[in-house]
């Protein structure tokens, strides 16, 4: 089994030729391989080992499997760049739980979560460039100075974006909620700035 860094998920038959010193074929090996997605244990390992505070996910698909962590915890002062990755909860509850300050999440698609995919109770949480779909909820953040921008939510069973900034400023920019059964955008705070959102 190998991960899908270079190949799409599936089964392959490969042939490897080993050349001799005179560039003539010495041996030919043929084998079957199975390319699989990454799981959440590997995702948590990546997030737990940031480089200079940044985690690059590398445009992979991460699927929750039996025995994986129930939810992904994000350390303080961490930026997660999804680089186009998809994180599939596989109908398990939640994806990211943010309880540490100064966390940024962006550049990814979150799907198939049986409860709110992004929850946070900390200061300076930034969600930028995330798509959430086919989930029971979207984003629910409590804490000072939250920022949610460039987010699309589609087919949400429940509320889209719920933010409570307390006595601080909440920034909501270019957030679009399509087909949510609950409230689309619900923001409270001392100063609420909402632009380009619906």
C-alpha positions as CSV (number, residue, x, y, z in Angstrom):
1,X,0.0,0.0,0.0
2,X,1.2,3.5,-0.9
3,X,-0.3,6.9,-0.4
4,X,-1.9,8.9,-3.2
5,X,0.8,11.6,-3.6
6,X,1.3,10.9,-7.3
7,X,-1.4,8.5,-8.3
8,X,-5.2,8.5,-7.9
9,X,-6.7,6.0,-5.4
10,X,-7.1,2.6,-7.0
11,X,-5.3,-0.6,-8.0
12,X,-2.4,-0.6,-10.5
13,X,-0.2,-3.2,-12.2
14,X,3.4,-1.8,-12.6
15,X,6.5,-3.1,-14.3
16,X,10.0,-2.1,-13.2
17,X,13.0,-2.7,-15.4
18,X,16.4,-2.9,-13.8
19,X,19.2,-2.0,-16.2
20,X,22.6,-3.6,-16.2
21,X,25.8,-1.7,-16.4
22,X,25.7,-1.9,-20.2
23,X,22.2,-0.3,-20.3
24,X,20.7,-3.6,-21.3
25,X,17.7,-4.9,-19.3
26,X,18.9,-7.2,-16.6
27,X,15.6,-7.9,-14.8
28,X,12.0,-7.1,-15.2
29,X,9.7,-7.1,-12.2
30,X,5.9,-6.9,-12.3
31,X,3.7,-6.4,-9.3
32,X,0.3,-5.1,-8.2
33,X,0.0,-2.0,-6.0
34,X,-3.0,-0.4,-4.2
35,X,-3.0,3.4,-3.7
36,X,-4.9,4.5,-0.7
37,X,-5.9,7.8,1.0
38,X,-4.3,9.2,4.1
39,X,-6.1,8.6,7.4
40,X,-6.8,10.9,10.4
41,X,-4.0,9.5,12.5
42,X,-1.5,10.6,9.9
43,X,-3.3,14.0,9.6
44,X,-3.0,14.5,13.4
45,X,0.7,13.5,13.2
46,X,1.3,16.2,10.5
47,X,-0.5,18.9,12.5
48,X,1.4,18.0,15.7
49,X,4.7,18.6,13.9
50,X,4.5,22.0,12.3
51,X,7.6,23.6,10.7
52,X,8.0,27.2,12.0
53,X,4.4,27.1,13.0
54,X,3.1,26.0,9.6
55,X,1.7,22.7,8.4
56,X,1.4,22.0,4.7
57,X,-1.0,19.2,3.9
58,X,0.2,18.7,0.3
59,X,-3.1,18.3,-1.6
60,X,-4.1,14.9,-0.2
61,X,-7.4,13.3,0.7
62,X,-7.7,12.4,4.4
63,X,-10.5,9.9,5.3
64,X,-11.6,9.0,8.8
65,X,-11.0,5.3,9.5
66,X,-11.9,3.0,12.3
67,X,-9.5,3.6,15.2
68,X,-8.6,7.1,14.1
69,X,-8.9,10.1,16.5
70,X,-12.5,11.2,16.8
71,X,-11.5,14.8,16.2
72,X,-8.4,16.7,15.1
73,X,-6.8,19.0,17.7
74,X,-4.8,22.0,16.6
75,X,-1.8,23.3,18.6
76,X,-1.4,27.0,19.6
77,X,0.2,29.4,17.0
78,X,-0.3,27.0,14.1
79,X,-1.2,27.7,10.5
80,X,-2.6,24.8,8.5
81,X,-2.4,25.2,4.7
82,X,-4.6,22.6,3.1
83,X,-3.1,23.1,-0.4
84,X,-6.3,21.8,-1.9
85,X,-6.7,18.8,0.4
86,X,-10.0,17.2,1.2
87,X,-10.8,16.0,4.7
88,X,-13.6,13.5,4.8
89,X,-15.1,12.7,8.2
90,X,-16.8,9.6,6.8
91,X,-20.0,10.4,8.7
92,X,-18.2,10.8,12.1
93,X,-18.7,13.8,14.4
94,X,-16.6,16.9,13.8
95,X,-13.2,17.5,12.2
96,X,-11.3,20.4,13.8
97,X,-11.5,21.3,17.4
98,X,-9.6,24.6,18.2
99,X,-9.0,25.3,21.9
100,X,-5.6,27.1,21.5
101,X,-5.0,30.7,20.5
102,X,-3.8,32.0,17.1
103,X,-4.8,29.2,14.8
104,X,-5.3,29.6,11.0
105,X,-7.0,27.0,8.8
106,X,-7.3,27.4,5.0
107,X,-7.1,25.9,1.6
108,X,-9.2,22.7,2.0
109,X,-12.5,21.1,1.6
110,X,-14.3,19.5,4.6
111,X,-17.1,17.0,4.1
112,X,-19.3,14.3,5.5
113,X,-19.2,15.4,9.1
114,X,-22.1,14.3,11.4
115,X,-21.6,17.4,13.6
116,X,-20.1,20.8,13.1
117,X,-16.8,20.4,11.2
118,X,-15.0,23.4,12.7
119,X,-15.5,24.3,16.4
120,X,-13.4,26.7,18.3
121,X,-13.2,28.3,21.8
122,X,-10.0,30.5,21.7
123,X,-8.7,33.9,20.6
124,X,-7.5,34.9,17.1
125,X,-9.0,32.0,15.1
126,X,-8.8,32.6,11.4
127,X,-10.7,30.4,8.8
128,X,-9.7,31.5,5.3
129,X,-10.4,29.6,2.0
130,X,-12.4,26.6,3.2
131,X,-15.3,24.8,1.6
132,X,-17.7,22.8,3.8
133,X,-20.3,20.5,2.3
134,X,-22.7,17.7,3.2
135,X,-22.3,18.1,6.9
136,X,-24.4,18.6,10.1
137,X,-23.2,22.2,10.7
138,X,-20.5,24.4,9.4
139,X,-18.4,26.7,11.7
140,X,-19.0,27.5,15.4
141,X,-16.4,29.8,17.0
142,X,-16.3,31.6,20.4
143,X,-13.4,33.8,21.3
144,X,-11.8,37.2,20.7
145,X,-11.0,38.6,17.2
146,X,-12.3,35.7,15.0
147,X,-12.0,36.0,11.3
148,X,-13.9,33.9,8.7
149,X,-13.3,34.7,5.0
150,X,-13.6,33.1,1.6
151,X,-15.7,30.3,2.9
152,X,-18.4,28.4,0.9
153,X,-20.9,26.1,2.7
154,X,-23.2,23.8,0.8
155,X,-25.9,21.4,1.9
156,X,-25.6,22.0,5.6
157,X,-28.0,20.3,8.0
158,X,-28.0,23.0,10.7
159,X,-26.4,26.4,11.1
160,X,-23.8,27.6,8.6
161,X,-21.5,30.1,10.5
162,X,-22.0,30.9,14.2
163,X,-19.5,33.3,15.7
164,X,-19.4,34.9,19.2
165,X,-16.6,37.5,19.5
166,X,-17.6,38.7,23.0
167,X,-16.3,42.2,23.5
168,X,-14.0,42.1,20.5
169,X,-14.3,42.5,16.7
170,X,-15.6,39.7,14.4
171,X,-14.7,39.8,10.7
172,X,-16.8,37.9,8.2
173,X,-15.9,38.4,4.5
174,X,-17.0,36.6,1.4
175,X,-18.8,33.8,3.2
176,X,-21.6,32.1,1.3
177,X,-24.1,29.6,2.7
178,X,-26.1,27.6,0.3
179,X,-28.9,25.3,1.3
180,X,-28.6,25.3,5.1
181,X,-31.5,24.1,7.3
182,X,-30.6,26.5,10.1
183,X,-29.3,30.0,10.4
184,X,-26.9,30.9,7.6
185,X,-24.7,33.5,9.3
186,X,-25.1,34.4,13.0
187,X,-22.5,36.8,14.4
188,X,-22.3,38.6,17.7
189,X,-19.6,40.9,19.1
190,X,-18.7,44.4,20.2
191,X,-17.9,45.2,16.6
192,X,-19.2,43.0,13.8
193,X,-17.9,43.5,10.3
194,X,-19.7,41.6,7.5
195,X,-18.8,42.1,3.9
196,X,-19.6,40.3,0.6
197,X,-21.5,37.5,2.4
198,X,-24.9,35.9,2.2
